[in-house]
Amino acid sequence: MTASSSRQDPMWLTDFQLVLPDRVIPRGALRIEDGHIAAVVEGTAPEPGLNGGGLLLIPGLVDLHGDMIEKEVEPRPNAAFPLDVAIHELDKRLAASGVTTAYAGVSFAQAKTLGHLRSEERARGIIEAVDRLRAELLVELRVHARFEVTNDRAGPVLRDLIARDMVHLVSLTDHTPGQGQYRHIEQYVAYQVAAYGRDVAEVEAHTRARMAEREAAPLSWEIARDVTELARRRGLVIASHDDDTPDKVRVMHALGATVSEFPVTVAAAAEARRLGLSTVMGAPNALRGGSMTGNIGARTLAEAGLLDALAADYHQGAMLPAVFNFHHDGLLPLHEAVALVTHNPARAAGLEDRGALAVGQRADLVMVQPPAGAGGAPRVRATLRDGRLVFSDGTRPAARLAA
């Protein structure tokens, strides 16, 4: 039985701090009926219910870009796990982190470019497994297809998967050194050496060769146009990736992008905002205080009023701590900080039925113990999807809810 497959009795959750889209109710109650929010009230519930003891109640987290699934499939080079095992393990981690809707990033990139994890056929296998297992998972796991535009072999595979309704978001990526995320060649070389244990001279030679190939054969956007046109016809969200200049943002916007994920300069983020694209940055960037590759920090964009959402990127556990850090540092009021991982990404993905504590929304909910102070970590006590418990840490009131 899935988290949302059977009828459930109505239930009041009372004595919670309710984080609404526009404010926080210090003491309120929420009623769940048939997997949806039926009422939100200030004060105590009008009838008996589950007492939250003052915990925060927030919407389930919506993650537009999580790269963890490939690491679950191959946690060490050449040590591949069965796909069912990997997907179920990721599913548990997401639920325990408060994520109820996740777009798992699957890369269509040449294996020679990005190590052993990524290839067209590996991507197909992961996506087909996610589609097969989706109905039995704790969270709603969707597919974010990361299309490396320099990989001309990926187009037919990706178009087939889109036509079969197995893809829910497409992003256009280009990890060629010298632009985008890897504008700074020295940092790209250092990252490759640290991440893959390669020799510095080997990485430098490989980097120069890739840049020369790019210069000799300029990128053709024909395959990208074919993919994005099909994605748009199927109603999928299209995202750009690692925009470094306003010109690149305009190119991506012309291809149908409505989301700019991980812009690497303020100028690119500002142009994305001007054109109406939602800007998404990595929660690890926000939590750690900066980019691993020397690009713009999420906090800088937030201070400039150019940040719409935070995504898990390579660690789903960073999302809530980043939110509370922003709040404790006075950068955003709590409801606006929480919206970075709930309401805003849901709307950027075109999901109007979740992401807010409001009547009619899905009862995707998270009970959170806030950190004791600045620098502390919030704790997810329970996660509900469609009003049903999918994670409990065994403490009150999560234990009572489970009972």
C-alpha positions as CSV (number, residue, x, y, z in Angstrom):
1,M,0.0,0.0,0.0
2,T,1.4,3.4,-0.9
3,A,1.3,6.5,1.2
4,S,-1.8,7.8,-0.5
5,S,-3.6,4.7,-1.8
6,S,-6.4,4.2,0.8
7,R,-9.1,6.3,2.4
8,Q,-8.3,7.8,5.7
9,D,-10.2,9.2,8.6
10,P,-10.3,13.0,9.2
11,M,-7.8,14.3,11.7
12,W,-6.9,17.5,13.5
13,L,-3.3,18.5,14.2
14,T,-3.4,21.0,17.0
15,D,-1.0,23.1,19.0
16,F,1.5,23.6,16.2
17,Q,3.3,26.7,14.9
18,L,1.9,26.9,11.4
19,V,4.1,28.3,8.7
20,L,1.8,29.8,6.2
21,P,2.8,31.4,2.9
22,D,2.4,34.9,4.3
23,R,3.0,34.6,8.0
24,V,3.6,32.2,11.0
25,I,0.7,31.4,13.3
26,P,2.3,30.9,16.8
27,R,-0.4,28.5,17.9
28,G,-2.7,26.9,15.4
29,A,-4.5,23.8,14.1
30,L,-4.9,22.1,10.8
31,R,-7.5,19.5,9.7
32,I,-6.7,16.7,7.2
33,E,-9.5,15.1,5.2
34,D,-8.9,12.6,2.4
35,G,-5.3,13.6,2.0
36,H,-5.9,17.3,1.7
37,I,-6.0,20.3,4.1
38,A,-9.6,21.0,5.0
39,A,-9.1,23.8,7.5
40,V,-6.5,26.0,9.0
41,V,-7.4,27.9,12.3
42,E,-5.6,30.0,14.9
43,G,-5.7,28.7,18.4
44,T,-6.6,25.1,19.4
45,A,-8.6,22.7,17.3
46,P,-12.4,22.8,17.9
47,E,-12.3,19.0,18.7
48,P,-9.7,16.5,19.9
49,G,-6.7,15.9,17.7
50,L,-3.0,15.1,17.7
51,N,-1.2,17.6,19.9
52,G,2.0,18.9,18.4
53,G,3.5,20.3,21.6
54,G,4.5,23.5,19.8
55,L,6.4,21.9,17.0
56,L,6.6,23.7,13.7
57,L,4.3,22.4,10.9
58,I,5.5,23.3,7.4
59,P,4.6,22.0,3.9
60,G,6.5,19.1,2.5
61,L,9.7,20.1,0.8
62,V,9.8,20.2,-3.0
63,D,13.2,19.5,-4.5
64,L,13.7,20.5,-8.1
65,H,17.2,19.2,-8.5
66,G,18.7,16.4,-6.5
67,D,21.8,14.5,-7.8
68,M,21.8,11.8,-5.2
69,I,20.3,8.9,-7.2
70,E,23.4,8.3,-9.3
71,K,25.5,8.1,-6.1
72,E,23.0,5.6,-4.6
73,V,23.3,3.5,-7.8
74,E,27.1,3.6,-7.8
75,P,28.4,4.7,-4.4
76,R,32.0,3.9,-5.4
77,P,33.5,3.7,-8.9
78,N,32.6,0.4,-10.6
79,A,30.5,-0.7,-7.6
80,A,27.0,-0.6,-9.0
81,F,24.0,-1.5,-6.8
82,P,20.7,-3.0,-8.0
83,L,18.5,-0.1,-9.1
84,D,15.6,-1.2,-6.8
85,V,17.9,-1.1,-3.8
86,A,19.3,2.3,-4.7
87,I,15.9,3.9,-5.4
88,H,14.3,2.6,-2.2
89,E,17.3,3.8,-0.1
90,L,17.1,7.3,-1.7
91,D,13.4,7.3,-1.0
92,K,13.9,6.7,2.7
93,R,16.5,9.5,2.9
94,L,14.2,11.9,1.2
95,A,11.3,11.2,3.5
96,A,13.5,11.5,6.6
97,S,14.7,14.9,5.3
98,G,11.1,16.2,5.0
99,V,11.1,16.0,1.1
100,T,7.7,14.8,-0.2
101,T,8.2,15.7,-3.9
102,A,11.6,15.2,-5.5
103,Y,12.9,15.6,-9.0
104,A,15.8,13.1,-9.2
105,G,18.5,14.4,-11.5
106,V,19.6,11.8,-14.1
107,S,22.4,12.9,-16.4
108,F,22.5,12.3,-20.2
109,A,26.3,13.0,-20.4
110,Q,29.2,11.2,-22.0
111,A,30.8,8.8,-19.6
112,K,34.3,9.9,-20.7
113,T,33.5,13.4,-19.6
114,L,32.1,12.8,-16.1
115,G,33.5,9.6,-14.8
116,H,31.8,6.2,-14.6
117,L,28.4,7.3,-13.4
118,R,26.8,8.8,-16.4
119,S,25.8,7.5,-19.9
120,E,22.7,7.5,-22.0
121,E,21.9,3.8,-21.3
122,R,22.6,4.2,-17.6
123,A,20.2,7.1,-17.6
124,R,17.5,5.1,-19.4
125,G,17.8,2.3,-16.9
126,I,17.5,4.5,-13.9
127,I,14.5,6.4,-15.3
128,E,12.6,3.3,-16.3
129,A,13.2,1.9,-12.8
130,V,11.9,5.0,-11.2
131,D,8.8,4.8,-13.3
132,R,8.3,1.2,-12.4
133,L,8.7,1.8,-8.7
134,R,7.0,5.2,-8.3
135,A,3.7,3.9,-7.0
136,E,5.2,2.1,-4.1
137,L,7.6,4.8,-2.9
138,L,7.2,7.0,0.2
139,V,7.7,10.3,-1.6
140,E,6.6,11.4,-5.0
141,L,9.7,10.8,-7.0
142,R,9.9,12.5,-10.4
143,V,12.6,12.6,-13.0
144,H,14.7,15.6,-13.8
145,A,16.6,14.8,-17.1
146,R,19.8,16.6,-17.3
147,F,20.6,16.9,-21.0
148,E,24.2,17.6,-21.7
149,V,23.9,19.6,-24.9
150,T,27.4,18.5,-26.1
151,N,26.3,14.9,-26.2
152,D,24.7,14.3,-29.6
153,R,24.0,10.7,-28.8
154,A,21.5,11.5,-26.0
155,G,18.8,13.1,-28.1
156,P,17.0,10.0,-29.3
157,V,17.1,8.3,-25.9
158,L,15.7,11.4,-24.1
159,R,13.0,12.0,-26.7
160,D,11.9,8.4,-26.3
161,L,11.6,8.7,-22.6
162,I,9.8,12.0,-22.8
163,A,7.3,10.6,-25.3
164,R,6.7,7.7,-22.8
165,D,5.9,10.2,-20.0
166,M,8.8,9.1,-17.9
167,V,10.4,12.5,-17.6
168,H,8.9,15.5,-15.7
169,L,11.6,18.2,-16.0
170,V,14.3,18.8,-18.6
171,S,17.4,20.9,-17.9
172,L,20.0,22.0,-20.5
173,T,23.5,21.7,-19.3
174,D,27.0,22.3,-20.7
175,H,29.9,21.3,-18.4
176,T,32.6,22.2,-21.0
177,P,35.5,23.9,-19.1
178,G,36.0,27.6,-19.8
179,Q,32.3,28.7,-19.4
180,G,29.3,28.0,-17.3
181,Q,30.0,26.4,-14.0
182,Y,33.6,25.9,-14.8
183,R,34.6,29.4,-16.0
184,H,37.7,29.2,-13.8
185,I,39.9,26.5,-15.3
186,E,42.2,26.2,-12.2
187,Q,39.2,25.4,-10.0
188,Y,37.8,22.9,-12.5
189,V,41.2,21.1,-12.6
190,A,41.4,21.1,-8.8
191,Y,37.8,19.7,-8.5
192,Q,38.5,16.9,-11.0
193,V,41.6,15.9,-9.2
194,A,39.9,15.8,-5.8
195,A,36.6,14.2,-7.0
196,Y,38.1,11.5,-9.1
197,G,41.6,11.0,-7.9
198,R,43.1,11.9,-11.2
199,D,46.6,13.2,-11.9
200,V,46.9,16.9,-12.3
201,A,48.8,16.8,-15.6
202,E,46.2,14.3,-17.0
203,V,43.3,16.5,-16.1
204,E,45.0,19.6,-17.5
205,A,45.6,17.9,-20.8
206,H,42.1,16.5,-21.0
207,T,40.7,19.9,-20.2
208,R,42.7,21.6,-22.9
209,A,41.6,18.9,-25.4
210,R,37.9,19.4,-24.5
211,M,38.2,23.2,-24.9
212,A,39.9,22.8,-28.3
213,E,37.2,20.4,-29.5
214,R,34.5,23.0,-28.5
215,E,36.4,25.8,-30.3
216,A,36.9,23.7,-33.4
217,A,33.3,22.5,-33.6
218,P,31.0,25.1,-32.1
219,L,27.9,23.7,-30.3
220,S,24.9,23.1,-32.4
221,W,21.5,23.7,-30.7
222,E,19.5,21.6,-33.2
223,I,19.2,18.6,-30.9
224,A,18.5,20.8,-27.9
225,R,15.7,22.5,-29.9
226,D,14.2,19.1,-30.8
227,V,14.2,18.0,-27.2
228,T,12.8,21.2,-25.8
229,E,10.1,21.4,-28.4
230,L,8.9,17.9,-27.5
231,A,9.2,18.7,-23.8
232,R,7.0,21.8,-24.2
233,R,4.4,19.9,-26.2
234,R,4.2,17.4,-23.3
235,G,3.8,20.3,-20.8
236,L,7.2,19.7,-19.1
237,V,9.2,22.5,-17.3
238,I,12.5,23.4,-19.0
239,A,15.4,24.7,-16.9
240,S,18.7,26.2,-17.9
241,H,21.8,25.2,-15.9
242,D,24.8,27.3,-14.7
243,D,24.0,30.4,-16.7
244,D,27.0,32.7,-16.6
245,T,26.0,35.6,-18.9
246,P,22.8,37.5,-19.7
247,D,23.2,36.3,-23.3
248,K,23.1,32.7,-22.3
249,V,20.0,33.3,-20.2
250,R,18.3,34.8,-23.3
251,V,19.3,31.8,-25.4
252,M,17.8,29.5,-22.8
253,H,14.7,31.6,-22.5
254,A,14.2,31.4,-26.2
255,L,14.4,27.6,-26.0
256,G,11.5,27.6,-23.5
257,A,13.3,27.7,-20.1
258,T,11.3,29.0,-17.2
259,V,13.8,28.1,-14.5
260,S,17.4,29.2,-14.2
261,E,19.1,26.8,-11.9
262,F,22.5,27.6,-10.3
263,P,23.2,30.8,-12.1
264,V,26.9,31.6,-11.6
265,T,26.9,35.4,-11.8
266,V,24.6,38.1,-10.4
267,A,24.2,39.5,-13.9
268,A,22.8,36.2,-15.2
269,A,20.4,35.9,-12.2
270,A,19.2,39.5,-12.8
271,E,18.5,38.8,-16.4
272,A,16.7,35.6,-15.5
273,R,14.5,37.6,-13.1
274,R,13.9,40.3,-15.8
275,L,12.7,37.6,-18.2
276,G,10.5,35.9,-15.6
277,L,12.5,32.8,-14.9
278,S,12.6,31.4,-11.4
279,T,16.1,31.3,-10.0
280,V,17.2,28.2,-8.1
281,M,20.4,27.7,-6.1
282,G,21.9,24.7,-4.2
283,A,21.0,24.3,-0.6
284,P,24.6,23.1,0.2
285,N,25.9,26.3,-1.3
286,A,23.6,28.3,1.0
287,L,24.5,26.1,4.0
288,R,28.2,26.1,3.5
289,G,28.4,29.8,2.6
290,G,29.5,29.6,-0.9
291,S,30.1,27.6,-4.1
292,M,32.6,24.8,-4.4
293,T,33.8,26.1,-7.7
294,G,34.2,29.7,-6.8
295,N,30.9,31.0,-8.4
296,I,28.3,33.2,-6.8
297,G,26.9,32.2,-3.5
298,A,23.2,31.6,-2.8
299,R,23.3,34.0,0.1
300,T,24.5,36.8,-2.2
301,L,21.6,36.2,-4.5
302,A,19.2,36.2,-1.6
303,E,20.6,39.5,-0.3
304,A,20.1,40.9,-3.8
305,G,16.5,39.7,-3.9
306,L,17.2,37.4,-6.8
307,L,16.7,34.0,-5.2
308,D,13.5,32.1,-5.6
309,A,14.2,28.6,-4.4
310,L,16.8,26.2,-3.0
311,A,17.3,22.7,-4.3
312,A,19.1,19.7,-2.7
313,D,21.8,19.6,-5.4
314,Y,24.1,16.9,-3.9
315,H,22.6,16.6,-0.4
316,Q,18.9,16.6,0.5
317,G,19.8,17.1,4.2
318,A,21.1,20.6,3.5
319,M,17.7,22.1,2.6
320,L,16.1,22.7,6.0
321,P,19.3,23.8,7.8
322,A,19.9,26.3,5.0
323,V,16.4,27.7,5.5
324,F,16.9,28.1,9.2
325,N,20.3,29.7,8.8
326,F,18.9,32.3,6.5
327,H,16.1,33.0,9.0
328,H,18.4,33.1,12.1
329,D,20.8,35.4,10.3
330,G,18.0,37.9,9.7
331,L,18.1,37.4,5.9
332,L,14.5,36.4,5.6
333,P,11.5,36.0,7.9
334,L,10.7,32.4,8.6
335,H,7.8,32.0,6.2
336,E,9.8,33.4,3.3
337,A,12.7,31.2,4.1
338,V,10.5,28.1,4.2
339,A,8.9,29.1,0.9
340,L,12.3,28.7,-0.7
341,V,12.0,24.9,-0.3
342,T,8.2,24.5,-0.5
343,H,5.8,27.0,-2.1
344,N,8.3,28.6,-4.6
345,P,9.8,25.4,-6.1
346,A,6.3,23.9,-6.3
347,R,5.1,26.9,-8.3
348,A,8.2,26.9,-10.5
349,A,7.5,23.3,-11.4
350,G,3.8,24.1,-12.2
351,L,2.6,22.2,-9.2
352,E,-0.4,24.2,-7.9
353,D,-1.7,21.5,-5.5
354,R,1.1,21.5,-2.9
355,G,3.7,23.7,-1.2
356,A,1.5,25.7,1.2
357,L,-0.5,25.2,4.4
358,A,-3.8,26.3,2.8
359,V,-7.3,24.8,2.4
360,G,-7.4,22.5,-0.7
361,Q,-3.7,21.8,-0.8
362,R,-2.3,18.3,-0.5
363,A,-1.6,17.4,3.1
364,D,2.1,17.0,2.4
365,L,3.4,18.1,5.8
366,V,6.5,18.1,8.0
367,M,6.7,18.3,11.7
368,V,10.0,20.1,12.6
369,Q,11.8,20.7,15.8
370,P,13.5,24.1,15.2
371,P,17.1,24.5,16.1
372,A,17.9,25.8,19.6
373,G,19.8,28.8,18.3
374,A,22.0,30.1,15.5
375,G,24.2,27.3,14.1
376,G,21.9,24.5,15.4
377,A,20.2,21.9,13.3
378,P,16.5,21.6,12.8
379,R,15.1,18.0,13.3
380,V,12.5,16.4,11.2
381,R,10.2,14.6,13.6
382,A,7.6,13.3,11.1
383,T,6.8,13.6,7.4
384,L,3.3,13.1,5.9
385,R,2.5,12.7,2.3
386,D,-1.2,13.1,1.3
387,G,-2.0,13.1,5.0
388,R,-0.3,9.7,5.7
389,L,2.8,9.1,7.8
390,V,5.8,8.2,5.7
391,F,8.5,9.0,8.3
392,S,8.7,9.2,12.1
393,D,11.7,9.5,14.3
394,G,9.8,7.9,17.2
395,T,9.6,11.0,19.4
396,R,6.3,12.7,20.4
397,P,4.1,13.5,18.6
398,A,5.5,11.5,15.8
399,A,5.2,8.3,17.8
400,R,1.5,9.0,18.6
401,L,0.8,9.7,15.0
402,A,2.4,6.4,14.0
403,A,0.3,4.6,16.7
